[in-house]
Amino acid sequence: MKLLLLFLMVFLGVSQGVLSQTYTLSGEVKDDTAVAVPFASVFLLATTDSTLVKGTSADESGFFAIDGITEGLYFLKASYIGQTSENLALDITKDVKIGALIIAQSSQVLDEVVVTAGRPVVERKVDRLVFNVENTVLSQSSSWEILQQTPGVISMQDELQIRNQTATIYINDRKVQLSSEEVRNLLENYQGENIKSVEVLSNPPARYDAEGGPVLNIVTSKNISLGYKGNINTRYTQGVFAKYNIGTSHFYKTEKLNLNASYSFAPRKVFKDVESITNFNDDTGIFSRWETDFDQTNRFETHNIGLVLDYTFDDRNELSLTSNAQLSPERTYDYFQDTRIENGQGALDSTFTTASFLDETKNNVSADLTFKHTFEEKGSLTLNGHYTHFDLQRSQEVNSDYFLPSGDFIRDFDFFTNARQDIEIGTAQLDYSTLFGTVSFESGIKASFIDSQSKLDFFDLNNGQVPVAELSDDYLYDEQVFAGYFSLSKDWEKWSLKAGLRAEQTESSGNSVALSTINELSYFELFPTLYVLHNVNENHSFAFDYSRKLTRPRYEDLNPFRTFVNENLFFDGNPNLLPNFSNNFNLNYTLKQEFFFDFYYRDNGNYISTLTFQDNENQTLRDVTQNVLESTSYGFDFNYGKSITNNWYLYSYISIFHEDETFLALESDNVPARNEFDGFYADLTNYLTLSKDGTLKGELGLTYLSGFLQGSSIQAETTNLTFGLRKSFWKRRALVSLAVNDILGKANGRVTSKYLNQDNNFLAIPETQYVRFGFTYNFGNYRLEDNDREIDKIERERLSSEE
């Protein structure tokens, strides 16, 4: 009988080939609530070896059709972002229309596929928290929105923070080397449906540089499709001033070559209003009160250019080239300041106005070359080389006019500065990873070289253009860092352990020509890391981690220059800054992989902080970057997210924290002063699916921050209410978005410094209230996953990122 059946099957197959008879198979893909699942992948497989015969994608209504099927026995399977159905056996002898397919997650076998868009799943791994967003309601959000809702993340305007430290953003372990504002612009245009997970590394392991804080690593879905895809995108933002940007990216993939090129242009006009009050004191109390209204208008044009080339020689050797350029040839800053000066009794003494005009050119060009060899048995070897060139040219003219209460002119004060900074960064790194039985082993070495040259010329314009030698300087800074690391990790049934050690030797030299001083540092430091995870059972787990970290001064903070807003308000550089070391501890309890409780403590050591001091005798206000005497942070974080319904996902994050700093009060007889704050942060965000086909999404979010420690000051409470809509068209080739921020107008808080003889405060109001419209159109094989990435170099983080 088996032979007869085989003969009949072969005979029918041959007959079908002779007659060229083909048939059509059609059906639908739905979820468990009978709502269509758009763009699910459908595969027709051979019954003999499950090889792919034909495939297609469902349309936006969930309908699919496969044409040109020859008569025979087949398996039919559906897949949607990692979830697959059971194989459905079909005997094709005519056109077939099925109701739908069945997903493996269904509780019973039905005539349809059930594709469940579930809630995001959070996994606790030994050295990181993994936030899985693939195939969830969050996957239709932008990458920026997903990061904002990642457990443990606090959104502070353009910055994402973890435990009151700014997080560094990575995409597939490649650092995004842009300013905080540019990072946000990038991620708001990076589609969330390409994200598989987000990794939260509050204490990054030994393979990461000792310098740097927490890491957010975006892991994208992978695709082996060949072909071309591209997109154009634009955004329009209406705040105080209108803004727009336009960009395009193109990706081409063959079996061996991946090529990605991108370009964006962003002309901007940005406004910020700053209201400040300074009370100058003596032994009798306040003798002078300065009230200032400071309007800042910045105009700049930025060209962002990216090129990524990956070439695979064979299964074990590949080469990658990444190059990025951010070019800002025209940047202007117009600052206008009106100051009212009153005596201790509140009577008007005088007024003055200041007009400051600043022109700037800034360029940042980098290249990164990586070669990776995978050994035949196990393990890999990676060699990386990197180069960055950064240059900044800035000129500023400041004019101040002083008046009596009657309006009569008293005097003026005018000056001009011309500054330039050139920085070159070069690194070389070798990494090796392998397995020793069941133990994972990583090791590597790295060398980095930094050369920074800064120059400032100061001219007094009150009697012609007169150079002022004591306010001018040339500053040369060189730094070399040599590092090596290793780490070991092992998993047991209920335990996971990872331990590592990184060693760094640093040599640096800072030479101030004007001051005739050379500051040289040479230090060798060890940076251990330890991670322990214990899974009691499927509902309970405990984790502990520890790391020692390093923060080096930013290059511009080391310059001994004085940058003026006017003759009474300025910023002082500090060539005597020292690196600081921190010890970081964290204890976590996870309940049912849904409730996450984190208790952390961080000894920040001699933290590098920007502090504001008022000189009561000379009536000046200055910002100084200095090492504090000591600083600690500790707190409790709670995360919980749940799908209330299939169309409503609710995310909540609560943080209770303590921050303190003890520093030398430079204008208060250099006595130690302590600034501390106990704060509370809450984030409640609703993600809504507003259409049956999933093409219309909504978001309503509310964040509250009771206050925040900011150097020698305290920021007052802030509240931010946001609203957003996203709609896709044309089989999801086009996307239109609307975002409204700071609806209540309470996203900015006053910053106050009041201790000893210091009494000043300010309220900065940038354009946080805005309406933003976005449009993206994808063409070509737009579901193809690209190799877009940025360059990961910790040395580049210390470049200026101000906008």
Stockholm file with secondary structure:
# STOCKHOLM 1.0

chainA/1-803         MKLLLLFLMVFLGVSQGVLSQTYTLSGEVKDDTAVAVPFASVFLLATTDSTLVKGTSADESGFFAIDGITEGLYFLKASYIGQTSENLALDITKDVKIGALIIAQSSQVLDEVVVTAGRPVVERKVDRLVFNVENTVLSQSSSWEILQQTPGVISMQDELQIRNQTATIYINDRKVQLSSEEVRNLLENYQGENIKSVEVLSNPPARYDAEGGPVLNIVTSKNISLGYKGNINTRYTQGVFAKYNIGTSHFYKTEKLNLNASYSFAPRKVFKDVESITNFNDDTGIFSRWETDFDQTNRFETHNIGLVLDYTFDDRNELSLTSNAQLSPERTYDYFQDTRIENGQGALDSTFTTASFLDETKNNVSADLTFKHTFEEKGSLTLNGHYTHFDLQRSQEVNSDYFLPSGDFIRDFDFFTNARQDIEIGTAQLDYSTLFGTVSFESGIKASFIDSQSKLDFFDLNNGQVPVAELSDDYLYDEQVFAGYFSLSKDWEKWSLKAGLRAEQTESSGNSVALSTINELSYFELFPTLYVLHNVNENHSFAFDYSRKLTRPRYEDLNPFRTFVNENLFFDGNPNLLPNFSNNFNLNYTLKQEFFFDFYYRDNGNYISTLTFQDNENQTLRDVTQNVLESTSYGFDFNYGKSITNNWYLYSYISIFHEDETFLALESDNVPARNEFDGFYADLTNYLTLSKDGTLKGELGLTYLSGFLQGSSIQAETTNLTFGLRKSFWKRRALVSLAVNDILGKANGRVTSKYLNQDNNFLAIPETQYVRFGFTYNFGNYRLEDNDREIDKIERERLSSEE
#=GR chainA/1-803 SS CHHHHHHHHHHHHHHHHHHTCEEEEEEECBCTTSCBCTTCEEEEEETTTCCEEEEEECCTTSEEEEEEEESEEEEEEEEETTEEBCCEEEEESSCEECSCCCBTTSSSCCSSCBCCCBCCEEEECSSCEEEECTTBGGGGSBHHHHHHTSTTEEEETTEEEETTEECEEEETTEECCSCHHHHHHHHHTSBGGGEEEEEEESSCCTTSCSBCCCEEEEEECCCCCCEEEEEEEEEEEESSSEEEEEEEEEEEECSSEEEEEEEEEEEEEEEEEEEEEEEEEETTEEEEEEEEEEEEEEEEEEEEEEEEEEEEEETTEEEEEEEEEEEEEEEEEEEEEEEEEEETTSCEEEEEEEEEEEEEEEEEEEEEEEEEEECSSSCEEEEEEEEEEEEEEEEEEEEEEEECTTCCEEEEEEEEEEEEEEEEEEEEEEEEEEEETTEEEEEEEEEEEEEEEEEEEEEECTTSSEECGGGCEEEEEEEEEEEEEEEEEEECSSEEEEEEEEEEEEEEEEEETTTTEEEEEEEEEEEEEEEEEEEEETTEEEEEEEEEEEECCCHHHHSCCEEEEETTEEEECCTTCCCEEEEEEEEEEEETTTEEEEEEEEECCSCEEEEEEEETTTTEEEEEEEECSEEEEEEEEEEEEEEEETTEEEEEEEEEEEEEEEEEETTTTTEEEEEEEEEEEEEEEEEEECSTTSCEEEEEEEEEECCEEETTEEECCEEEEEEEEEEEETTTTEEEEEEEECTTSCSCCCEEEEETTEEEEEEEECSCSEEEEEEEEEEESTTSCCCCCCCCCGGGGGSCCCC
#=GC SS_cons         CHHHHHHHHHHHHHHHHHHTCEEEEEEECBCTTSCBCTTCEEEEEETTTCCEEEEEECCTTSEEEEEEEESEEEEEEEEETTEEBCCEEEEESSCEECSCCCBTTSSSCCSSCBCCCBCCEEEECSSCEEEECTTBGGGGSBHHHHHHTSTTEEEETTEEEETTEECEEEETTEECCSCHHHHHHHHHTSBGGGEEEEEEESSCCTTSCSBCCCEEEEEECCCCCCEEEEEEEEEEEESSSEEEEEEEEEEEECSSEEEEEEEEEEEEEEEEEEEEEEEEEETTEEEEEEEEEEEEEEEEEEEEEEEEEEEEEETTEEEEEEEEEEEEEEEEEEEEEEEEEEETTSCEEEEEEEEEEEEEEEEEEEEEEEEEEECSSSCEEEEEEEEEEEEEEEEEEEEEEEECTTCCEEEEEEEEEEEEEEEEEEEEEEEEEEEETTEEEEEEEEEEEEEEEEEEEEEECTTSSEECGGGCEEEEEEEEEEEEEEEEEEECSSEEEEEEEEEEEEEEEEEETTTTEEEEEEEEEEEEEEEEEEEEETTEEEEEEEEEEEECCCHHHHSCCEEEEETTEEEECCTTCCCEEEEEEEEEEEETTTEEEEEEEEECCSCEEEEEEEETTTTEEEEEEEECSEEEEEEEEEEEEEEEETTEEEEEEEEEEEEEEEEEETTTTTEEEEEEEEEEEEEEEEEEECSTTSCEEEEEEEEEECCEEETTEEECCEEEEEEEEEEEETTTTEEEEEEEECTTSCSCCCEEEEETTEEEEEEEECSCSEEEEEEEEEEESTTSCCCCCCCCCGGGGGSCCCC
//
